[in-house]
Amino acid sequence: MRTIREPERETPITAEPEVLVAGGGLTGVTAALAAARAGAATLLVERKATLGGVATAGLMASIGNTFFTADNR
């Protein structure tokens, strides 16, 4: 089996949450809110500049697949 050897390094620990949520999409934000509301020390990590995932970045107007006609039906 081939392997890759990486040099040893020290990484500082900046936080030690009880719950770590990786990804700030709709589900990640919901999970982080639920954990925090339940009293857990929570850290939400997102690599992009906005929360909401595709729904925010893609400017989606209908997150719940609810569509309206011109006369609001």
C-alpha positions in Angstrom: 0.0 0.0 0.0 1.3 3.5 -0.9 1.5 6.1 1.8 2.3 9.8 2.1 4.5 10.9 5.0 3.8 14.4 6.3 6.1 16.4 8.6 5.2 16.6 12.2 3.6 19.9 13.3 1.9 21.4 16.3 -1.6 22.8 15.9 -2.9 25.2 18.6 -6.2 24.4 20.1 -8.3 27.5 20.2 -11.7 26.1 21.4 -13.0 22.9 23.0 -16.8 22.9 22.4 -19.1 20.1 23.4 -20.7 20.1 20.0 -18.8 21.0 16.7 -21.0 21.5 13.6 -19.1 21.4 10.4 -20.9 23.3 7.7 -23.2 26.3 7.9 -25.9 25.2 5.4 -29.5 25.1 6.5 -29.1 21.8 8.3 -25.8 22.9 10.0 -27.3 26.1 11.2 -30.4 24.3 12.5 -28.2 21.7 14.3 -26.0 24.4 15.9 -29.1 26.3 17.1 -30.6 23.1 18.5 -27.4 22.2 20.4 -26.9 25.7 21.8 -30.6 25.9 22.9 -30.1 22.6 24.7 -27.3 24.2 26.6 -24.3 22.7 24.9 -21.2 24.8 24.2 -21.4 24.9 20.4 -19.1 25.9 17.6 -20.3 26.2 14.0 -17.6 26.2 11.4 -18.2 27.3 7.8 -15.6 27.8 5.1 -17.6 30.3 3.0 -18.5 33.9 3.9 -22.2 33.3 4.4 -24.5 30.9 6.3 -27.3 29.1 4.6 -25.4 27.1 2.1 -26.8 26.8 -1.4 -30.1 28.5 -0.4 -28.2 31.7 0.4 -25.3 31.5 -2.0 -27.6 30.5 -4.9 -30.1 33.2 -4.1 -32.9 30.6 -3.9 -36.3 32.3 -3.4 -38.2 29.1 -2.6 -36.4 27.0 0.0 -39.4 24.8 0.8 -40.4 24.1 -2.8 -43.4 26.4 -2.3 -44.3 28.3 -5.5 -46.8 31.0 -6.0 -48.6 32.2 -9.1 -48.9 35.9 -10.0 -52.1 36.1 -8.0 -50.5 34.5 -4.9 -52.1 31.0 -5.3 
